[in-house]
Structures are given as structure tokens and as C-alpha cells.
Amino acid sequence: MARMTVPRFVAKKAAGEKLALLTAYDFPFALIIDEAGIDAILVGDSCAMTVMGRETTLGITVDELLHHTKTVAAGASNCLVIADLPFMSYQISPEEAVRNAGRFVAEGGAHCVKLEGPPRRIGRAIHAILDADIPVMGHLGLTPQSIHQFGGFKVQGRDKAAREQMKLDALELEKIGCFGVVLECVPPDLAQEISASLSIPVIGIGAGSGCDGQILVIYDILGWGKTRFSKTFADVRGLLSSAVGDYIREVKSETFPAKEHEYQ
């Protein structure tokens, strides 16, 4: 299987092929996901909440997420690896944005980076990163790094003004040079309209079926997810809980380890 590249990723939209992406944070999951034939793995700053148990994504550092990016890249031999740029790693200056994006590519093994927010706020950072020959994916709608401004994790693009602005922002991201845009938690008709207006892939999460592709967090499809837009494809969480419970009972009842588990 040929390695997925940014041009191949973009070409799938023109070919009418839906794109499947997952967010993951470590080598074992990356290996399984990659072997299954996923188009791309996002190493998301959601790691702060999903893996580290924090309340928001805001506190994760470049070094922390870089560590997870390295482990994912080690297991992903075929798919595209996209790294989130953490909060305050690209907002200070374009120079800082390039430096941090470069670390995720050079040290972390990512092929591209994703930035959250409208181009009127982060356009200079996107331009600078692209000038360093690092592909950029945009992210509009519910951008978790902006939750204090939004007042929480809320659906975006419900009123007319917000809808029109999001459409303009998406078009501007394409014009700047982004190879794709994530739309998170927006009305499905708006997401479909944006997808139809762009030549680059629009990847939805809680944005309906009219997008060019979908992304979910690996834990959410395995039984941890409780959001409206996630689906449990296999209750791995339940299986793990059952296995751990069986292990505890056998240790306490002295039925494990048995003779076959010992060295003779």
C-alpha cells in the first residue's frame, strides 16, 4: 500500500471518495488503525482530556503532545499523520508558529499540522507555516481552544451571521492554502453547504453526513464516547472491564497463576 500523502488526500474529494479519519494518541492504537486502512490519524490536543483526564485541551504543552505524536508516527506506516498545534503554540507570533510546527514534523514524524480558528485571527501563522513547506489543515465551528470565549462546548453556526461568517472563513482557509478543514459541531446543512463550496476536503465531527469525510476519537468508537455525534462500534471498554474483573477474581481466589503459567 502506498503511503497516503496530502495530494492523495485532497484528490479523494475530487474522486468522490469519502475520507475516514480517527484521533489517536499512541503506538498500539496507531498500528491497529493504520493496518485497518484509515486515511489519516490526527494526534489531537484532545489527548489532554481523553488520556490525561484534564477538563479542557488548553493545558497540554508542545512537549507533551510531541511525545504522543512520535508514538503514533511509529505505528502509522501507511496513513497521513496530522498533529494538532496546542493552545498558545501558534498564537504568539508567526515565528513561534513555524518553530513549533517544524518540531512536530522534524521530531514528531507528523506530515502536517492542524490549527484552530478563523483566518482573520490565525491567518499570519498559517501563511508562515505554509511558507516553511509544512501542510496545514484548518478547523472551524466548535474549536475547543476557544471554549472560554464560547462559554463552553457549544454548537456553532446556528444564527445567520455566524453561518455566513463560517462560510467566508472556510473559503478563506482554502484561499490561503489549507489542504482541508475540520468542521466541529455545526448544523449539518451548513456543513454540507461549506463542503460543496470548497475544492478541499471538509472533515466533519458532529457536522452530519454531508461532509467529505468524518473523524472521531478512537476511544469514542470503542465504548468511551458519550457525545451525541459519536457511535460505539464495539464495546471494548466493557470487554476490558470484564477482563480486569476476571483477573482480580482469579488472583484473589488463587486460581491464577495455574501450573501452565509457571516455569518448570
N, C-alpha and C positions, 0 to 999 in steps of 0.2 A: 504493500500500500504506500502510495506517495504521500509524503508529509504535506499536511494542509498548510497553505500559505495565505497571506492576506489577499492577493489577487484571486486565488481559487475560491476563497471565502466569499468575496464580493461577486464573483461570477455565478455563484449558485443562485443568486436572486434572479439574474437575467435568464437563467436556465429554468426558472420556476420551481426550484428545489428548496423545500423548507430546511432551515438550519436548526440543529439541535445542540444546545449548549448546556453545560452544568457548571455550577460553582463547587469547587473542592479545595482542600487545604493540605493534603498530604500524599505521600508516595503510594501507599496501598490502594487508596481510592482512585488516584490518578491512573494507576496501572490498569485497574479493572475497567474504568470508564473509557480509557483510551483503546483498550483491546475490544471493547464493545462497538467502537466505531463512531464515537462522538465527534462532532465537528470542531468544537473548541471547549477548553476548560478555562473558566475565569477563577483566578485566585482573588477572591473578594475580600474587601476590608470588613465584610460581614463576619469574617473569622473572629473578630473581637467579641461578637455576641454568640455566635454558634459554637465556637471552640473554646473561647476564653471565659465565657459566662458574664461578659460585661453588658451594661444596659444599652449602650449605643456603639456605633462604629468609630466614634470620634477619638478615642484614646489610643488606638493602635498606631504603632510607630513604623517608620520605614524599615528599620532593622527587624522588627517582629514579622512584618508581612513579607519581607525579603526572604527570611528563613523558610516560610511556608511556600513561597514561590519556587525556591530551589528544590524542595522536596517534590513538589508537583511536577516540575520540569524533568526531574529524574525519572518519573514514571510515565511521562507522556511522549511517546516516540512518534506518534502519527498526527495528533491533533494540534490545533493552534493553541498556544498558551497566552492568555491575556492577564495582565496584572493590574489590579486597582492601584491607583496612587492614593495613599492615605490623606486624611484631612491635614491641611497645612503643609503638605509636601510640594504643592504647586501654586499656592495662592500668594506666597510672599513675593516672588519675582520670577520672571521667565528663566533666569539663570538657574535659580534653585529648582525650578520645574524640570529643566533639562538634566541637571545633575542627578536628581532622584530617578527620573525616567530611565536615564542611562544605567543606573545601578541595577534596576530591575531586569534590564536586557543583558548587560555585560556580566553581572554577578548572579542574577537570579535565573537566567535562562529563558525569560519570557520573550515572546516575539513582538509584543505590542503592549500598550498601556491603555487604561480607561480613566477618564476624568469626568467628574460630576459637575453639572451646572450649565447654564446658558452661555453662549459665546460672548455676550456683552460683558460677562464677568471674567471668563477664563480664556477668552479668545487669544490673548497675547501668549499665554502659556502653551496653548495648543500649537500656535504658529511656531514657537521656539522649538518645541519637541519635534514637530514635523521637519523643521529645518535641520535637525540632527539625524534625520532619516529613521526616526522611530515612528511607526504607525500608531495612530490614535483612534480609539473608539469613544464616542460621546455618550452622555447619559442624561436624560431629561425625565420630567414627571416628578415622582417622589424620589428625591435624591437624599439618601439618609444622612449625608454630611450636613444637610441644611435643616434638620428636624427642629432645631430651636427657632429658626425663622418661620417654619411652617406651623409650629405649635404641636408637633408630634408626627407620627406616621399616618399621614392623611392622603386620601386620593387627590390627585391634582388634575387641573384642566376641566373643571365642571362648569365654570361660568364662561360666558362668551369671550371676555377679554383675555382670560387665561388660555383658552383654546387657541385663539388667534396668535397669541404670543408664542405658544409652544410650536405651532406650525412654522412661524417665522424662524424660531431658534433652530428647529430641525433642518430647515433649508440652509441656514447659515452655517451649521456644522458641516453639512455636505460641501458647501462652497469653500470653506476653509481648507478642507481636505481630509476630514474624518472618513474612515472606511466603513463605519457602521454606527448605529445609535441604539442604545438601550432605552426603552420606554417602560417606566415602572409605575404601576398603579394609576393608570389613566383610563377614561372611558373607552370601550372597545371601538366605537365609531370614530373617535378622534384618532386612535392608534391606526386604524385601517386607512383613514384619510392621509395621515402622515406617511405611512408605508407606501401608498400609491403615488405620493408626490415626490419621493426620493428614488434615486437610482442605486443608492447604497442600502444594504440590509438594515432593516429595523427589527430589533430583537425585543420581544415582549416578556414582561413578567407581571402578571396581573393586568394585562392590557388586551386580553381577548385573542381570538384566533386569526384576526386579520393582519397580523404582523408577518414578517418574512421568516421568523424563527422564534423559538422560545428558550428561556433559561430558567432553571430552578436550582435551588441548593440541594446537593446530593443527600443531605440528611432529611430534607423535607420529603423527598420521594421514597424514603426508606422508613417512614413512620414517625419522624420527629416533628414534621410540619403541622401547624395548626392554623395557617392563614387561609383565607377564602380562596386564593388562587393556586394553592398547592394541592397535590394529589398524592396519596400513598400508593405507590406501585407495588410495594412489597413491605410487609410489616417486619422489617429486620430488627427494629427496636424491640418488638415483642419477642422475637426469637432470641435475641441477646439476653433479655431479661430472664427468659425461661432457662437458657443455658447456664447463666450465672447462678440462678436459684438451684438448679440441679447439682451444680458443682458444690455449692455451700452445703447442701443436704448430704451429699456423699462424703465430703470431708468430715462433717460432724458425726455421721453415722459410721465412719471408719470403713466404708466400702470403696473408697478411693484414697490412695492408690491400691490397686489389686496386684497380684503376682505378676501379671503381664506388663505392668508398668515399672517393674523393678529390673535392675541389672543383676544378672546371676554371676 
